[in-house]
Amino acid sequence: MSSLLTLCRPQVLACTLLLLSAETTVRAAEVPAWKFTPGLTNRFQMNQDTKVTKTGAGGDMSVDSVLTIDMSWTVKEVKPDGSAVLEQRVDRMRMSIATADGMKSEIDTDAKEDPQGQAAMAAPLLKAVTGHPFIVTMTPRGEVTDVVVPEAVAEALKNQPGAAQMGELASAAGFKKMVGQASFVLPEKLEVGKEWTSTTEAKLPVVGTQTAVTTYKYEGPVDSDGTKLEKFSAKVEVSFAGGEVTVEVPSQESNGEVLFNGVEGRLEQSKITQVTNLKITAAGQVVEQKIEQTIGVKWVPNVD
């Protein structure tokens, strides 16, 4: 049942991508897009804070984790149709995990010393991810049309301890699917108050298919220190089906905000907070989990 601690974590390596927009009426001709110029590099930092609390069969426990990922996207080629071939690099990853009984584990891919304890098991995968770029083809609307997963990453995923608990995410095909699903596709036209949804799925052992439906809503333009940004709200709902155990979601709530810089054609920042309560029934035993998670992404200025 320990593998259930990974439930409901949104797939985040590819991050959010966004929009820009109108005043009070639709202006389809001015729908924003990601701007691609050969050689352009955008840098982002993602922070994910997660707390998982479990009660019921097997005793009570809680786990707190903090994950920080520094990444960069470099435009390698712009095709005639306007889509771009991007080199996406994970430049640095830092992770810390602490349990209620005092166990702690930390890992930093920039550290000179090798990680110890349980963190050492994740080191080969993290080194593969940070050492080899992904090649992603994306349209100006944010549609991911192709993902090339480095062979070293595919091999590290396959050999990762606990790979069986990762389901399809432990395969190159599953990782490619994850990256493609994580992008935010711009609508063809914008209207204040208009909502739309995006659905992602992940097949996991034991619990079956996890489905996450994100509802986006355009809130209109805002001013941030003299810069005009476009604001979007986001809410996420998760569900499970087809597993060996029964996973119910008695309650869940989330709220999020995404800010897009239409002039520069890039994400400025985003933040989504989600609280999910799960009831897991297996062999007549019941486990209850509460997952509290905040994921934030922000653009980082280039430093010469």
Protein Blocks (a to p, Z undefined) as FASTA:
>chain_A
ZZmmmgoiacfklopadddddfkbccfkloccddddehiacddddddddddddedehiaa
ddddddddddddddfbdcfkopacdddddfbdcdddddfkopacdddfkbmbdcehjllm
mmmmmmmmmmpccdddddfkopafbdcddfklmmmmmmpghklmnmmmlpmklmmmmmmm
mpccddfbdcehiacddddddddehjlpaddddddddebjcdeehiacddddddddddde
hiabdcddfbacddddddddfknopafbdcddddddddddeehiacdddddddddddddd
ddZZ
